[in-house]
């Protein structure tokens, strides 16, 4: 079995992908977050238009750069804009 990243999806991202959690295969050396986001958009077309407005959290920390590497065993969360009241 290939090494994997756990992807957590919230709110409209969860609805667009049809799942709240994904297990995504990655190479042992990882990959840039930007590549992972593009792959998610390709695999889940309804998610693609939401991703540009999302905030991303990697292992409990907000990600600032899309060059940040996502590695096997990491937890990656996709947070679209929320509203509430």
PDB file of N, CA, C and O in Angstrom:
ATOM      1  N   UNK A   1       0.846  -1.186   0.000  1.00  0.00           N
ATOM      2  CA  UNK A   1       0.000   0.000   0.000  1.00  0.00           C
ATOM      3  C   UNK A   1       0.889   1.247   0.000  1.00  0.00           C
ATOM      4  O   UNK A   1       1.859   1.336   0.753  1.00  0.00           O
ATOM      5  N   UNK A   2       0.537   2.206  -0.860  1.00  0.00           N
ATOM      6  CA  UNK A   2       1.322   3.438  -0.972  1.00  0.00           C
ATOM      7  C   UNK A   2       1.135   4.296   0.274  1.00  0.00           C
ATOM      8  O   UNK A   2       0.065   4.280   0.882  1.00  0.00           O
ATOM      9  N   UNK A   3       2.170   5.047   0.660  1.00  0.00           N
ATOM     10  CA  UNK A   3       2.024   5.985   1.777  1.00  0.00           C
ATOM     11  C   UNK A   3       0.925   6.997   1.456  1.00  0.00           C
ATOM     12  O   UNK A   3       0.696   7.343   0.297  1.00  0.00           O
ATOM     13  N   UNK A   4       0.253   7.461   2.507  1.00  0.00           N
ATOM     14  CA  UNK A   4      -0.897   8.342   2.289  1.00  0.00           C
ATOM     15  C   UNK A   4      -0.905   9.538   3.227  1.00  0.00           C
ATOM     16  O   UNK A   4      -0.284   9.541   4.290  1.00  0.00           O
ATOM     17  N   UNK A   5      -1.642  10.557   2.782  1.00  0.00           N
ATOM     18  CA  UNK A   5      -1.945  11.749   3.563  1.00  0.00           C
ATOM     19  C   UNK A   5      -3.435  11.669   3.897  1.00  0.00           C
ATOM     20  O   UNK A   5      -4.234  11.231   3.070  1.00  0.00           O
ATOM     21  N   UNK A   6      -3.804  12.088   5.094  1.00  0.00           N
ATOM     22  CA  UNK A   6      -5.218  12.188   5.449  1.00  0.00           C
ATOM     23  C   UNK A   6      -5.676  13.600   5.120  1.00  0.00           C
ATOM     24  O   UNK A   6      -5.077  14.575   5.573  1.00  0.00           O
ATOM     25  N   UNK A   7      -6.739  13.705   4.331  1.00  0.00           N
ATOM     26  CA  UNK A   7      -7.290  15.008   3.948  1.00  0.00           C
ATOM     27  C   UNK A   7      -8.657  15.139   4.609  1.00  0.00           C
ATOM     28  O   UNK A   7      -9.542  14.306   4.409  1.00  0.00           O
ATOM     29  N   UNK A   8      -8.814  16.190   5.393  1.00  0.00           N
ATOM     30  CA  UNK A   8     -10.077  16.481   6.061  1.00  0.00           C
ATOM     31  C   UNK A   8     -10.767  17.617   5.318  1.00  0.00           C
ATOM     32  O   UNK A   8     -10.153  18.650   5.050  1.00  0.00           O
ATOM     33  N   UNK A   9     -12.032  17.431   4.987  1.00  0.00           N
ATOM     34  CA  UNK A   9     -12.791  18.420   4.219  1.00  0.00           C
ATOM     35  C   UNK A   9     -13.948  18.938   5.070  1.00  0.00           C
ATOM     36  O   UNK A   9     -14.645  18.163   5.723  1.00  0.00           O
ATOM     37  N   UNK A  10     -14.144  20.249   5.054  1.00  0.00           N
ATOM     38  CA  UNK A  10     -15.163  20.876   5.875  1.00  0.00           C
ATOM     39  C   UNK A  10     -16.155  21.657   5.022  1.00  0.00           C
ATOM     40  O   UNK A  10     -15.830  22.111   3.925  1.00  0.00           O
ATOM     41  N   UNK A  11     -17.369  21.804   5.543  1.00  0.00           N
ATOM     42  CA  UNK A  11     -18.434  22.654   4.985  1.00  0.00           C
ATOM     43  C   UNK A  11     -18.659  22.363   3.497  1.00  0.00           C
ATOM     44  O   UNK A  11     -18.881  21.211   3.123  1.00  0.00           O
ATOM     45  N   UNK A  12     -18.605  23.389   2.647  1.00  0.00           N
ATOM     46  CA  UNK A  12     -18.904  23.196   1.225  1.00  0.00           C
ATOM     47  C   UNK A  12     -17.877  22.303   0.529  1.00  0.00           C
ATOM     48  O   UNK A  12     -18.208  21.658  -0.466  1.00  0.00           O
ATOM     49  N   UNK A  13     -16.649  22.250   1.024  1.00  0.00           N
ATOM     50  CA  UNK A  13     -15.649  21.348   0.442  1.00  0.00           C
ATOM     51  C   UNK A  13     -16.072  19.898   0.662  1.00  0.00           C
ATOM     52  O   UNK A  13     -15.929  19.064  -0.232  1.00  0.00           O
ATOM     53  N   UNK A  14     -16.583  19.604   1.828  1.00  0.00           N
ATOM     54  CA  UNK A  14     -17.064  18.249   2.134  1.00  0.00           C
ATOM     55  C   UNK A  14     -18.233  17.887   1.216  1.00  0.00           C
ATOM     56  O   UNK A  14     -18.284  16.784   0.671  1.00  0.00           O
ATOM     57  N   UNK A  15     -19.155  18.809   1.053  1.00  0.00           N
ATOM     58  CA  UNK A  15     -20.299  18.552   0.183  1.00  0.00           C
ATOM     59  C   UNK A  15     -19.869  18.349  -1.268  1.00  0.00           C
ATOM     60  O   UNK A  15     -20.381  17.456  -1.944  1.00  0.00           O
ATOM     61  N   UNK A  16     -18.943  19.158  -1.749  1.00  0.00           N
ATOM     62  CA  UNK A  16     -18.487  19.068  -3.137  1.00  0.00           C
ATOM     63  C   UNK A  16     -17.762  17.758  -3.418  1.00  0.00           C
ATOM     64  O   UNK A  16     -17.901  17.197  -4.505  1.00  0.00           O
ATOM     65  N   UNK A  17     -16.994  17.266  -2.459  1.00  0.00           N
ATOM     66  CA  UNK A  17     -16.246  16.023  -2.652  1.00  0.00           C
ATOM     67  C   UNK A  17     -17.072  14.790  -2.293  1.00  0.00           C
ATOM     68  O   UNK A  17     -16.743  13.675  -2.699  1.00  0.00           O
ATOM     69  N   UNK A  18     -18.143  14.994  -1.534  1.00  0.00           N
ATOM     70  CA  UNK A  18     -18.970  13.867  -1.127  1.00  0.00           C
ATOM     71  C   UNK A  18     -18.360  13.029  -0.016  1.00  0.00           C
ATOM     72  O   UNK A  18     -18.747  11.878   0.185  1.00  0.00           O
ATOM     73  N   UNK A  19     -17.403  13.609   0.709  1.00  0.00           N
ATOM     74  CA  UNK A  19     -16.742  12.896   1.808  1.00  0.00           C
ATOM     75  C   UNK A  19     -16.149  13.902   2.775  1.00  0.00           C
ATOM     76  O   UNK A  19     -15.791  15.013   2.386  1.00  0.00           O
ATOM     77  N   UNK A  20     -16.047  13.514   4.030  1.00  0.00           N
ATOM     78  CA  UNK A  20     -15.425  14.402   5.015  1.00  0.00           C
ATOM     79  C   UNK A  20     -13.946  14.083   5.204  1.00  0.00           C
ATOM     80  O   UNK A  20     -13.200  14.889   5.760  1.00  0.00           O
ATOM     81  N   UNK A  21     -13.526  12.917   4.744  1.00  0.00           N
ATOM     82  CA  UNK A  21     -12.118  12.519   4.893  1.00  0.00           C
ATOM     83  C   UNK A  21     -11.703  11.680   3.696  1.00  0.00           C
ATOM     84  O   UNK A  21     -12.441  10.807   3.241  1.00  0.00           O
ATOM     85  N   UNK A  22     -10.506  11.963   3.197  1.00  0.00           N
ATOM     86  CA  UNK A  22      -9.920  11.203   2.096  1.00  0.00           C
ATOM     87  C   UNK A  22      -8.549  10.699   2.521  1.00  0.00           C
ATOM     88  O   UNK A  22      -7.868  11.341   3.321  1.00  0.00           O
ATOM     89  N   UNK A  23      -8.154   9.575   2.000  1.00  0.00           N
ATOM     90  CA  UNK A  23      -6.785   9.071   2.180  1.00  0.00           C
ATOM     91  C   UNK A  23      -6.135   9.159   0.804  1.00  0.00           C
ATOM     92  O   UNK A  23      -6.525   8.450  -0.124  1.00  0.00           O
ATOM     93  N   UNK A  24      -5.136  10.042   0.681  1.00  0.00           N
ATOM     94  CA  UNK A  24      -4.561  10.378  -0.626  1.00  0.00           C
ATOM     95  C   UNK A  24      -3.139   9.827  -0.725  1.00  0.00           C
ATOM     96  O   UNK A  24      -2.311  10.109   0.141  1.00  0.00           O
ATOM     97  N   UNK A  25      -2.842   9.042  -1.771  1.00  0.00           N
ATOM     98  CA  UNK A  25      -1.489   8.496  -1.905  1.00  0.00           C
ATOM     99  C   UNK A  25      -0.481   9.587  -2.260  1.00  0.00           C
ATOM    100  O   UNK A  25      -0.766  10.468  -3.071  1.00  0.00           O
ATOM    101  N   UNK A  26       0.694   9.518  -1.646  1.00  0.00           N
ATOM    102  CA  UNK A  26       1.800  10.426  -1.962  1.00  0.00           C
ATOM    103  C   UNK A  26       3.098   9.633  -1.969  1.00  0.00           C
ATOM    104  O   UNK A  26       3.222   8.606  -1.303  1.00  0.00           O
ATOM    105  N   UNK A  27       4.049  10.123  -2.725  1.00  0.00           N
ATOM    106  CA  UNK A  27       5.373   9.506  -2.745  1.00  0.00           C
ATOM    107  C   UNK A  27       6.043   9.698  -1.391  1.00  0.00           C
ATOM    108  O   UNK A  27       5.695  10.628  -0.664  1.00  0.00           O
ATOM    109  N   UNK A  28       6.990   8.846  -1.037  1.00  0.00           N
ATOM    110  CA  UNK A  28       7.652   8.980   0.268  1.00  0.00           C
ATOM    111  C   UNK A  28       8.257  10.364   0.522  1.00  0.00           C
ATOM    112  O   UNK A  28       8.293  10.816   1.667  1.00  0.00           O
ATOM    113  N   UNK A  29       8.730  11.037  -0.520  1.00  0.00           N
ATOM    114  CA  UNK A  29       9.311  12.368  -0.356  1.00  0.00           C
ATOM    115  C   UNK A  29       8.285  13.477  -0.274  1.00  0.00           C
ATOM    116  O   UNK A  29       8.639  14.634  -0.044  1.00  0.00           O
ATOM    117  N   UNK A  30       7.010  13.139  -0.461  1.00  0.00           N
ATOM    118  CA  UNK A  30       5.954  14.129  -0.401  1.00  0.00           C
ATOM    119  C   UNK A  30       5.770  14.856  -1.722  1.00  0.00           C
ATOM    120  O   UNK A  30       6.344  14.478  -2.743  1.00  0.00           O
ATOM    121  N   UNK A  31       4.955  15.910  -1.683  1.00  0.00           N
ATOM    122  CA  UNK A  31       4.716  16.744  -2.845  1.00  0.00           C
ATOM    123  C   UNK A  31       4.310  18.131  -2.385  1.00  0.00           C
ATOM    124  O   UNK A  31       3.825  18.295  -1.265  1.00  0.00           O
ATOM    125  N   UNK A  32       4.504  19.143  -3.244  1.00  0.00           N
ATOM    126  CA  UNK A  32       4.099  20.496  -2.866  1.00  0.00           C
ATOM    127  C   UNK A  32       2.587  20.579  -2.681  1.00  0.00           C
ATOM    128  O   UNK A  32       1.824  19.934  -3.400  1.00  0.00           O
ATOM    129  N   UNK A  33       2.172  21.370  -1.719  1.00  0.00           N
ATOM    130  CA  UNK A  33       0.758  21.543  -1.437  1.00  0.00           C
ATOM    131  C   UNK A  33      -0.001  21.983  -2.684  1.00  0.00           C
ATOM    132  O   UNK A  33      -1.124  21.532  -2.911  1.00  0.00           O
ATOM    133  N   UNK A  34       0.583  22.839  -3.481  1.00  0.00           N
ATOM    134  CA  UNK A  34      -0.073  23.299  -4.707  1.00  0.00           C
ATOM    135  C   UNK A  34      -0.407  22.144  -5.642  1.00  0.00           C
ATOM    136  O   UNK A  34      -1.464  22.150  -6.272  1.00  0.00           O
ATOM    137  N   UNK A  35       0.476  21.155  -5.743  1.00  0.00           N
ATOM    138  CA  UNK A  35       0.214  19.982  -6.583  1.00  0.00           C
ATOM    139  C   UNK A  35      -0.929  19.155  -6.020  1.00  0.00           C
ATOM    140  O   UNK A  35      -1.769  18.660  -6.772  1.00  0.00           O
ATOM    141  N   UNK A  36      -0.966  19.004  -4.711  1.00  0.00           N
ATOM    142  CA  UNK A  36      -2.046  18.259  -4.077  1.00  0.00           C
ATOM    143  C   UNK A  36      -3.385  18.958  -4.316  1.00  0.00           C
ATOM    144  O   UNK A  36      -4.377  18.299  -4.628  1.00  0.00           O
ATOM    145  N   UNK A  37      -3.424  20.264  -4.175  1.00  0.00           N
ATOM    146  CA  UNK A  37      -4.658  21.023  -4.379  1.00  0.00           C
ATOM    147  C   UNK A  37      -5.126  20.890  -5.833  1.00  0.00           C
ATOM    148  O   UNK A  37      -6.318  20.707  -6.081  1.00  0.00           O
ATOM    149  N   UNK A  38      -4.209  20.980  -6.785  1.00  0.00           N
ATOM    150  CA  UNK A  38      -4.584  20.812  -8.199  1.00  0.00           C
ATOM    151  C   UNK A  38      -5.135  19.409  -8.453  1.00  0.00           C
ATOM    152  O   UNK A  38      -6.118  19.250  -9.178  1.00  0.00           O
ATOM    153  N   UNK A  39      -4.514  18.402  -7.864  1.00  0.00           N
ATOM    154  CA  UNK A  39      -4.978  17.017  -8.025  1.00  0.00           C
ATOM    155  C   UNK A  39      -6.375  16.834  -7.435  1.00  0.00           C
ATOM    156  O   UNK A  39      -7.220  16.158  -8.022  1.00  0.00           O
ATOM    157  N   UNK A  40      -6.612  17.437  -6.277  1.00  0.00           N
ATOM    158  CA  UNK A  40      -7.950  17.365  -5.667  1.00  0.00           C
ATOM    159  C   UNK A  40      -9.003  17.975  -6.590  1.00  0.00           C
ATOM    160  O   UNK A  40     -10.080  17.409  -6.776  1.00  0.00           O
ATOM    161  N   UNK A  41      -8.685  19.124  -7.162  1.00  0.00           N
ATOM    162  CA  UNK A  41      -9.615  19.783  -8.079  1.00  0.00           C
ATOM    163  C   UNK A  41      -9.870  18.969  -9.332  1.00  0.00           C
ATOM    164  O   UNK A  41     -10.981  18.976  -9.862  1.00  0.00           O
ATOM    165  N   UNK A  42      -8.861  18.274  -9.808  1.00  0.00           N
ATOM    166  CA  UNK A  42      -9.032  17.422 -10.992  1.00  0.00           C
ATOM    167  C   UNK A  42      -9.885  16.200 -10.685  1.00  0.00           C
ATOM    168  O   UNK A  42     -10.753  15.814 -11.468  1.00  0.00           O
ATOM    169  N   UNK A  43      -9.623  15.604  -9.539  1.00  0.00           N
ATOM    170  CA  UNK A  43     -10.355  14.384  -9.157  1.00  0.00           C
ATOM    171  C   UNK A  43     -11.803  14.682  -8.767  1.00  0.00           C
ATOM    172  O   UNK A  43     -12.695  13.869  -9.012  1.00  0.00           O
ATOM    173  N   UNK A  44     -12.034  15.849  -8.161  1.00  0.00           N
ATOM    174  CA  UNK A  44     -13.365  16.248  -7.708  1.00  0.00           C
ATOM    175  C   UNK A  44     -13.731  17.586  -8.359  1.00  0.00           C
ATOM    176  O   UNK A  44     -13.524  18.641  -7.759  1.00  0.00           O
ATOM    177  N   UNK A  45     -14.276  17.550  -9.583  1.00  0.00           N
ATOM    178  CA  UNK A  45     -14.559  18.792 -10.318  1.00  0.00           C
ATOM    179  C   UNK A  45     -15.456  19.781  -9.574  1.00  0.00           C
ATOM    180  O   UNK A  45     -15.311  20.990  -9.757  1.00  0.00           O
ATOM    181  N   UNK A  46     -16.373  19.300  -8.743  1.00  0.00           N
ATOM    182  CA  UNK A  46     -17.233  20.222  -7.986  1.00  0.00           C
ATOM    183  C   UNK A  46     -16.444  20.947  -6.897  1.00  0.00           C
ATOM    184  O   UNK A  46     -16.862  22.004  -6.425  1.00  0.00           O
ATOM    185  N   UNK A  47     -15.325  20.389  -6.507  1.00  0.00           N
ATOM    186  CA  UNK A  47     -14.470  21.001  -5.495  1.00  0.00           C
ATOM    187  C   UNK A  47     -13.567  22.077  -6.099  1.00  0.00           C
ATOM    188  O   UNK A  47     -13.193  23.030  -5.414  1.00  0.00           O
ATOM    189  N   UNK A  48     -13.218  21.931  -7.365  1.00  0.00           N
ATOM    190  CA  UNK A  48     -12.264  22.841  -8.017  1.00  0.00           C
ATOM    191  C   UNK A  48     -12.590  24.327  -7.852  1.00  0.00           C
ATOM    192  O   UNK A  48     -11.685  25.095  -7.526  1.00  0.00           O
ATOM    193  N   UNK A  49     -13.842  24.778  -8.062  1.00  0.00           N
ATOM    194  CA  UNK A  49     -14.098  26.219  -7.924  1.00  0.00           C
ATOM    195  C   UNK A  49     -14.069  26.715  -6.482  1.00  0.00           C
ATOM    196  O   UNK A  49     -13.986  27.921  -6.250  1.00  0.00           O
ATOM    197  N   UNK A  50     -14.134  25.821  -5.526  1.00  0.00           N
ATOM    198  CA  UNK A  50     -14.109  26.201  -4.110  1.00  0.00           C
ATOM    199  C   UNK A  50     -12.674  26.381  -3.610  1.00  0.00           C
ATOM    200  O   UNK A  50     -12.415  27.234  -2.761  1.00  0.00           O
ATOM    201  N   UNK A  51     -11.759  25.595  -4.126  1.00  0.00           N
ATOM    202  CA  UNK A  51     -10.383  25.558  -3.606  1.00  0.00           C
ATOM    203  C   UNK A  51      -9.657  26.909  -3.596  1.00  0.00           C
ATOM    204  O   UNK A  51      -8.918  27.175  -2.649  1.00  0.00           O
ATOM    205  N   UNK A  52      -9.832  27.774  -4.605  1.00  0.00           N
ATOM    206  CA  UNK A  52      -9.102  29.051  -4.563  1.00  0.00           C
ATOM    207  C   UNK A  52      -9.443  29.943  -3.368  1.00  0.00           C
ATOM    208  O   UNK A  52      -8.648  30.810  -3.005  1.00  0.00           O
ATOM    209  N   UNK A  53     -10.603  29.748  -2.756  1.00  0.00           N
ATOM    210  CA  UNK A  53     -10.988  30.582  -1.621  1.00  0.00           C
ATOM    211  C   UNK A  53     -10.757  29.904  -0.272  1.00  0.00           C
ATOM    212  O   UNK A  53     -11.061  30.469   0.779  1.00  0.00           O
ATOM    213  N   UNK A  54     -10.217  28.695  -0.315  1.00  0.00           N
ATOM    214  CA  UNK A  54     -10.027  27.924   0.923  1.00  0.00           C
ATOM    215  C   UNK A  54      -8.750  28.301   1.655  1.00  0.00           C
ATOM    216  O   UNK A  54      -7.789  28.805   1.073  1.00  0.00           O
ATOM    217  N   UNK A  55      -8.779  28.036   2.954  1.00  0.00           N
ATOM    218  CA  UNK A  55      -7.565  28.089   3.777  1.00  0.00           C
ATOM    219  C   UNK A  55      -7.177  26.647   4.041  1.00  0.00           C
ATOM    220  O   UNK A  55      -8.028  25.766   4.159  1.00  0.00           O
ATOM    221  N   UNK A  56      -5.869  26.424   4.132  1.00  0.00           N
ATOM    222  CA  UNK A  56      -5.364  25.073   4.314  1.00  0.00           C
ATOM    223  C   UNK A  56      -4.587  24.968   5.619  1.00  0.00           C
ATOM    224  O   UNK A  56      -3.850  25.877   6.000  1.00  0.00           O
ATOM    225  N   UNK A  57      -4.767  23.850   6.285  1.00  0.00           N
ATOM    226  CA  UNK A  57      -4.092  23.593   7.552  1.00  0.00           C
ATOM    227  C   UNK A  57      -3.339  22.277   7.409  1.00  0.00           C
ATOM    228  O   UNK A  57      -3.910  21.262   7.009  1.00  0.00           O
ATOM    229  N   UNK A  58      -2.063  22.305   7.735  1.00  0.00           N
ATOM    230  CA  UNK A  58      -1.225  21.110   7.666  1.00  0.00           C
ATOM    231  C   UNK A  58      -0.713  20.805   9.062  1.00  0.00           C
ATOM    232  O   UNK A  58       0.022  21.596   9.653  1.00  0.00           O
ATOM    233  N   UNK A  59      -1.105  19.663   9.576  1.00  0.00           N
ATOM    234  CA  UNK A  59      -0.689  19.223  10.912  1.00  0.00           C
ATOM    235  C   UNK A  59      -0.956  20.292  11.981  1.00  0.00           C
ATOM    236  O   UNK A  59      -0.128  20.544  12.857  1.00  0.00           O
ATOM    237  N   UNK A  60      -2.137  20.907  11.878  1.00  0.00           N
ATOM    238  CA  UNK A  60      -2.559  21.862  12.901  1.00  0.00           C
ATOM    239  C   UNK A  60      -2.085  23.292  12.709  1.00  0.00           C
ATOM    240  O   UNK A  60      -2.350  24.146  13.555  1.00  0.00           O
ATOM    241  N   UNK A  61      -1.388  23.571  11.607  1.00  0.00           N
ATOM    242  CA  UNK A  61      -0.896  24.934  11.352  1.00  0.00           C
ATOM    243  C   UNK A  61      -1.365  25.423   9.992  1.00  0.00           C
ATOM    244  O   UNK A  61      -1.324  24.690   9.003  1.00  0.00           O
ATOM    245  N   UNK A  62      -1.812  26.677   9.958  1.00  0.00           N
ATOM    246  CA  UNK A  62      -2.204  27.246   8.678  1.00  0.00           C
ATOM    247  C   UNK A  62      -1.006  27.301   7.741  1.00  0.00           C
ATOM    248  O   UNK A  62       0.110  27.621   8.149  1.00  0.00           O
ATOM    249  N   UNK A  63      -1.261  26.984   6.481  1.00  0.00           N
ATOM    250  CA  UNK A  63      -0.206  26.969   5.467  1.00  0.00           C
ATOM    251  C   UNK A  63      -0.205  28.311   4.747  1.00  0.00           C
ATOM    252  O   UNK A  63      -1.251  28.798   4.319  1.00  0.00           O
ATOM    253  N   UNK A  64       0.967  28.898   4.619  1.00  0.00           N
ATOM    254  CA  UNK A  64       1.106  30.189   3.957  1.00  0.00           C
ATOM    255  C   UNK A  64       1.551  30.010   2.502  1.00  0.00           C
ATOM    256  O   UNK A  64       1.118  30.762   1.629  1.00  0.00           O
ATOM    257  N   UNK A  65       2.398  29.036   2.239  1.00  0.00           N
ATOM    258  CA  UNK A  65       2.969  28.838   0.915  1.00  0.00           C
ATOM    259  C   UNK A  65       2.495  27.538   0.283  1.00  0.00           C
ATOM    260  O   UNK A  65       2.476  26.489   0.927  1.00  0.00           O
ATOM    261  N   UNK A  66       2.118  27.623  -0.967  1.00  0.00           N
ATOM    262  CA  UNK A  66       1.715  26.405  -1.691  1.00  0.00           C
ATOM    263  C   UNK A  66       2.909  25.535  -2.054  1.00  0.00           C
ATOM    264  O   UNK A  66       2.735  24.432  -2.573  1.00  0.00           O
ATOM    265  N   UNK A  67       4.117  26.015  -1.788  1.00  0.00           N
ATOM    266  CA  UNK A  67       5.315  25.212  -2.008  1.00  0.00           C
ATOM    267  C   UNK A  67       5.591  24.283  -0.822  1.00  0.00           C
ATOM    268  O   UNK A  67       6.434  23.391  -0.920  1.00  0.00           O
ATOM    269  N   UNK A  68       4.888  24.485   0.290  1.00  0.00           N
ATOM    270  CA  UNK A  68       5.050  23.631   1.468  1.00  0.00           C
ATOM    271  C   UNK A  68       4.828  22.182   1.075  1.00  0.00           C
ATOM    272  O   UNK A  68       3.876  21.874   0.359  1.00  0.00           O
ATOM    273  N   UNK A  69       5.695  21.289   1.535  1.00  0.00           N
ATOM    274  CA  UNK A  69       5.579  19.875   1.171  1.00  0.00           C
ATOM    275  C   UNK A  69       4.629  19.140   2.110  1.00  0.00           C
ATOM    276  O   UNK A  69       4.671  19.294   3.330  1.00  0.00           O
ATOM    277  N   UNK A  70       3.774  18.338   1.490  1.00  0.00           N
ATOM    278  CA  UNK A  70       2.861  17.456   2.208  1.00  0.00           C
ATOM    279  C   UNK A  70       3.471  16.061   2.119  1.00  0.00           C
ATOM    280  O   UNK A  70       3.768  15.571   1.029  1.00  0.00           O
ATOM    281  N   UNK A  71       3.653  15.432   3.272  1.00  0.00           N
ATOM    282  CA  UNK A  71       4.361  14.149   3.314  1.00  0.00           C
ATOM    283  C   UNK A  71       3.471  13.033   3.861  1.00  0.00           C
ATOM    284  O   UNK A  71       2.473  13.306   4.528  1.00  0.00           O
ATOM    285  N   UNK A  72       3.827  11.784   3.584  1.00  0.00           N
ATOM    286  CA  UNK A  72       3.049  10.665   4.116  1.00  0.00           C
ATOM    287  C   UNK A  72       2.873  10.787   5.632  1.00  0.00           C
ATOM    288  O   UNK A  72       3.803  11.132   6.360  1.00  0.00           O
ATOM    289  N   UNK A  73       1.661  10.496   6.077  1.00  0.00           N
ATOM    290  CA  UNK A  73       1.348  10.577   7.498  1.00  0.00           C
ATOM    291  C   UNK A  73       0.824  11.932   7.940  1.00  0.00           C
ATOM    292  O   UNK A  73       0.299  12.056   9.047  1.00  0.00           O
ATOM    293  N   UNK A  74       0.956  12.958   7.089  1.00  0.00           N
ATOM    294  CA  UNK A  74       0.460  14.286   7.436  1.00  0.00           C
ATOM    295  C   UNK A  74      -1.062  14.309   7.458  1.00  0.00           C
ATOM    296  O   UNK A  74      -1.724  13.476   6.838  1.00  0.00           O
ATOM    297  N   UNK A  75      -1.602  15.282   8.188  1.00  0.00           N
ATOM    298  CA  UNK A  75      -3.030  15.582   8.167  1.00  0.00           C
ATOM    299  C   UNK A  75      -3.187  16.956   7.541  1.00  0.00           C
ATOM    300  O   UNK A  75      -2.615  17.941   8.007  1.00  0.00           O
ATOM    301  N   UNK A  76      -3.969  16.998   6.483  1.00  0.00           N
ATOM    302  CA  UNK A  76      -4.168  18.199   5.687  1.00  0.00           C
ATOM    303  C   UNK A  76      -5.652  18.532   5.702  1.00  0.00           C
ATOM    304  O   UNK A  76      -6.477  17.686   5.356  1.00  0.00           O
ATOM    305  N   UNK A  77      -6.005  19.744   6.095  1.00  0.00           N
ATOM    306  CA  UNK A  77      -7.412  20.138   6.181  1.00  0.00           C
ATOM    307  C   UNK A  77      -7.731  21.250   5.200  1.00  0.00           C
ATOM    308  O   UNK A  77      -6.939  22.172   5.001  1.00  0.00           O
ATOM    309  N   UNK A  78      -8.902  21.150   4.590  1.00  0.00           N
ATOM    310  CA  UNK A  78      -9.396  22.131   3.634  1.00  0.00           C
ATOM    311  C   UNK A  78     -10.572  22.866   4.272  1.00  0.00           C
ATOM    312  O   UNK A  78     -11.611  22.270   4.557  1.00  0.00           O
ATOM    313  N   UNK A  79     -10.392  24.180   4.493  1.00  0.00           N
ATOM    314  CA  UNK A  79     -11.414  25.006   5.136  1.00  0.00           C
ATOM    315  C   UNK A  79     -11.908  26.080   4.172  1.00  0.00           C
ATOM    316  O   UNK A  79     -11.212  27.070   3.947  1.00  0.00           O
ATOM    317  N   UNK A  80     -13.093  25.901   3.600  1.00  0.00           N
ATOM    318  CA  UNK A  80     -13.646  26.968   2.768  1.00  0.00           C
ATOM    319  C   UNK A  80     -14.145  28.092   3.672  1.00  0.00           C
ATOM    320  O   UNK A  80     -14.224  27.919   4.888  1.00  0.00           O
ATOM    321  N   UNK A  81     -14.481  29.242   3.089  1.00  0.00           N
ATOM    322  CA  UNK A  81     -15.042  30.314   3.913  1.00  0.00           C
ATOM    323  C   UNK A  81     -16.324  29.838   4.612  1.00  0.00           C
ATOM    324  O   UNK A  81     -17.154  29.149   4.017  1.00  0.00           O
ATOM    325  N   UNK A  82     -16.460  30.212   5.848  1.00  0.00           N
ATOM    326  CA  UNK A  82     -17.647  29.837   6.638  1.00  0.00           C
ATOM    327  C   UNK A  82     -18.464  31.091   6.896  1.00  0.00           C
ATOM    328  O   UNK A  82     -17.946  32.207   6.881  1.00  0.00           O
ATOM    329  N   UNK A  83     -19.723  30.887   7.126  1.00  0.00           N
ATOM    330  CA  UNK A  83     -20.599  31.954   7.587  1.00  0.00           C
ATOM    331  C   UNK A  83     -21.414  31.397   8.746  1.00  0.00           C
ATOM    332  O   UNK A  83     -21.542  30.182   8.896  1.00  0.00           O
ATOM    333  N   UNK A  84     -21.941  32.249   9.527  1.00  0.00           N
ATOM    334  CA  UNK A  84     -22.753  31.748  10.643  1.00  0.00           C
ATOM    335  C   UNK A  84     -23.478  32.882  11.322  1.00  0.00           C
ATOM    336  O   UNK A  84     -23.284  34.062  11.028  1.00  0.00           O
ATOM    337  N   UNK A  85     -24.294  32.481  12.215  1.00  0.00           N
ATOM    338  CA  UNK A  85     -24.994  33.544  12.911  1.00  0.00           C
ATOM    339  C   UNK A  85     -25.861  33.003  13.989  1.00  0.00           C
ATOM    340  O   UNK A  85     -26.531  33.766  14.685  1.00  0.00           O
TER     341      UNK A  85
END
